[in-house]
């Protein structure tokens, strides 16, 4: 024990010395005078400024989305004067926004106007991102006083109200439910594609998508795996909306909709694969464990569970987990981002025999956990 304490004390002393050195303004100025170290100080300064200015960057992007600028520039470049007239603002204001977006590499000057830059064009190809940008005004409202949000234990603001309507579809204003539906419809296709490419669904006879919402993921799997029998389980009111959307897509015979609460009701049996797509991280550990136990009880001995969601400590996407979803889910009032091993601990407690992690092509959007019943 003494050896361990000695090692810990040595590490603590080194960390303290390092931080004291880096926090000393005279050391920082001296590093700027050394050509070999100047680039490091400059890079760190840029990173720190981006952290400080991140909210401003996000609001610049939000303004462009609200004004539908990227769609406007899709066909052809436009001048600041013409855009100002369309937007009902002074040309100087339009020019200020365009120059800000140019600094963020989203638009670029072309002749006497402005055109999409490559990053702006890429944004057009991912409607899920633009839907989230519009949705973020709720998150920003909750984060206006982040210390107050943390002190009150999470929730209690705009974001929790939005997700209350999401969970109890039909219980709140129709506009709120419609906003949720549009957000899910825009953001699900990319996640579904990533999951379908990362896991071989064709090895199973029947799949049940738990917490499947209005059926976007179930519809994607139905299109990719023609022979798979598919079920969807969600709250009864959500299930009604799912059934209507699936019928409109010609999938009424392919996808059976089950209504119920996965925290209170037993799950339907007869499925050798159950999926949780962006569901588990919405719940704290106690309800998450209740859900996993219900899934374990519904699976046959050879059954599998596939969990797909953004996870903490994801390769190349650590900020997405703890920095973004950590605060997002806190504001939502439920859930937390988990590392794969933390999910594995819940799976073991729920009675699963084992699990493995698998990356998708974009771990930032989702990673997979594949658990076996026995």
Residue pairs with C-beta under 8 A, 6 or more apart in sequence:
21 27
22 28
28 41
31 37
31 38
31 40
31 41
32 38
32 41
50 57
55 140
57 104
58 133
58 136
58 140
59 140
60 97
60 100
60 101
60 104
61 101
61 104
61 106
61 133
62 133
62 134
62 136
62 137
63 97
64 70
64 97
64 101
64 106
65 130
65 133
65 134
66 134
67 87
67 97
69 83
69 101
69 107
70 106
70 116
70 120
70 121
70 123
70 124
70 130
71 124
72 78
72 83
72 86
73 107
73 114
73 115
73 116
73 120
74 116
74 121
74 124
77 110
77 111
77 113
77 114
77 115
78 113
78 114
79 112
79 113
79 114
80 91
80 94
80 95
80 98
80 113
80 114
81 91
81 94
82 113
83 94
83 98
83 114
84 90
84 91
84 93
84 94
84 95
87 94
98 107
98 114
101 107
101 120
102 108
102 109
102 114
102 117
104 119
105 117
105 118
105 119
105 120
106 116
106 117
106 119
106 120
106 123
107 114
107 115
107 116
107 117
107 120
108 114
108 115
108 116
108 117
109 115
116 124
123 129
123 130
126 190
127 186
128 186
128 187
128 188
128 189
128 190
128 191
130 186
131 182
131 183
131 186
131 187
132 183
132 187
135 162
135 179
135 183
138 157
138 158
138 159
138 162
139 158
139 159
139 327
139 328
139 331
141 157
141 158
141 159
142 149
142 157
142 158
142 159
142 331
143 149
143 327
143 331
146 327
149 157
149 327
149 330
149 331
150 330
154 329
154 330
154 331
154 332
154 333
154 334
155 330
155 331
155 332
155 333
155 334
156 333
157 331
159 328
159 331
159 332
159 333
160 331
160 332
160 333
161 172
161 176
162 176
162 179
162 180
163 180
163 282
163 332
163 333
163 334
164 171
164 172
165 171
165 172
165 173
165 176
165 177
165 180
166 177
166 180
167 235
168 235
168 237
169 177
169 180
169 235
169 237
169 238
169 241
170 177
170 237
170 241
171 237
181 214
181 241
184 213
184 214
184 216
185 214
185 216
188 213
188 216
188 217
188 220
188 277
189 216
189 220
190 362
190 365
191 217
191 277
191 278
191 308
191 365
191 366
192 216
192 217
192 220
192 221
192 277
193 220
194 308
194 360
194 361
194 362
194 365
194 366
195 217
195 275
195 277
195 306
195 308
195 360
195 366
195 368
196 220
196 221
196 224
196 225
197 360
197 361
198 358
198 359
198 360
198 361
198 368
199 306
199 358
199 368
199 370
201 207
201 221
201 224
201 225
201 228
201 273
202 225
202 227
202 228
204 228
204 272
204 273
204 304
205 228
205 229
205 272
206 228
206 229
206 230
206 231
206 270
206 271
206 272
206 273
207 218
207 221
207 228
207 229
207 230
207 231
207 271
207 273
207 274
207 275
208 230
208 231
208 232
208 233
208 258
208 267
208 268
208 271
208 273
208 274
208 275
208 298
209 217
209 218
209 221
209 230
209 231
209 232
209 233
209 274
209 275
209 277
210 233
210 234
210 262
210 267
210 274
210 275
210 276
210 279
210 291
210 295
211 233
211 234
211 262
211 276
211 277
211 279
212 218
212 232
212 233
212 234
212 242
212 275
212 277
213 234
213 238
213 242
214 238
214 241
214 242
214 245
215 232
215 242
215 245
215 246
215 249
215 251
215 255
215 257
217 275
217 277
218 230
218 231
218 232
218 242
218 246
218 251
218 255
219 245
219 246
219 249
219 251
219 255
221 228
221 230
222 228
222 230
222 251
222 254
222 255
229 254
229 256
229 271
230 254
230 255
230 256
231 255
231 256
231 257
231 258
231 268
231 271
232 239
232 242
232 246
232 255
232 256
232 257
232 258
233 239
233 258
233 259
233 260
233 262
233 267
233 268
234 242
234 257
234 259
235 259
235 260
235 261
236 259
236 260
239 257
239 258
239 259
240 259
242 257
243 252
243 257
246 252
246 254
246 255
246 257
258 267
258 268
260 267
262 291
262 294
263 287
263 290
263 291
263 294
266 294
266 297
266 298
267 274
267 294
267 295
267 297
267 298
268 298
269 298
269 300
271 298
271 299
271 303
272 299
272 300
272 302
272 303
272 304
273 303
273 304
273 305
273 306
274 295
274 298
274 299
274 303
274 304
274 305
274 306
275 305
275 306
275 307
275 308
276 291
276 295
276 305
276 306
276 307
276 308
276 309
277 308
277 309
277 366
278 308
278 309
278 310
278 366
279 291
279 309
280 288
280 291
280 292
280 307
280 309
280 335
280 338
280 343
281 309
281 310
281 311
281 325
281 329
281 335
281 336
281 337
281 338
282 329
282 332
282 334
282 335
283 291
283 334
283 335
284 334
284 335
284 336
285 346
288 335
288 346
289 346
289 349
289 350
292 305
292 346
292 347
292 349
292 350
292 352
293 350
293 351
295 305
295 350
296 305
296 350
296 351
296 352
296 373
299 305
299 373
300 373
301 373
301 374
302 373
302 374
303 372
303 373
304 370
304 371
304 372
304 373
305 347
305 352
305 369
305 370
305 371
305 373
306 368
306 369
306 370
306 371
307 343
307 368
307 369
307 370
307 371
308 360
308 366
308 367
308 368
309 366
309 367
310 317
310 320
310 321
310 325
310 337
310 364
310 365
310 366
310 367
311 321
311 337
311 338
311 339
311 340
311 343
311 363
311 367
312 318
312 321
312 322
312 325
312 326
312 337
312 338
312 339
312 342
313 321
313 322
313 339
313 340
314 320
314 321
314 363
314 364
314 367
315 359
315 363
316 363
316 364
317 363
317 364
320 364
321 337
321 339
322 337
325 336
325 337
326 336
326 337
329 335
329 336
329 337
330 336
338 346
340 357
340 367
340 369
343 355
343 369
344 355
344 369
347 355
347 369
347 371
352 371
352 372
352 373
353 372
353 373
353 374
354 371
354 372
355 369
355 370
355 371
355 372
356 369
356 370
357 367
357 368
357 369
357 370
358 367
358 368
358 369
358 370
359 367
359 368
360 366
360 367
360 368
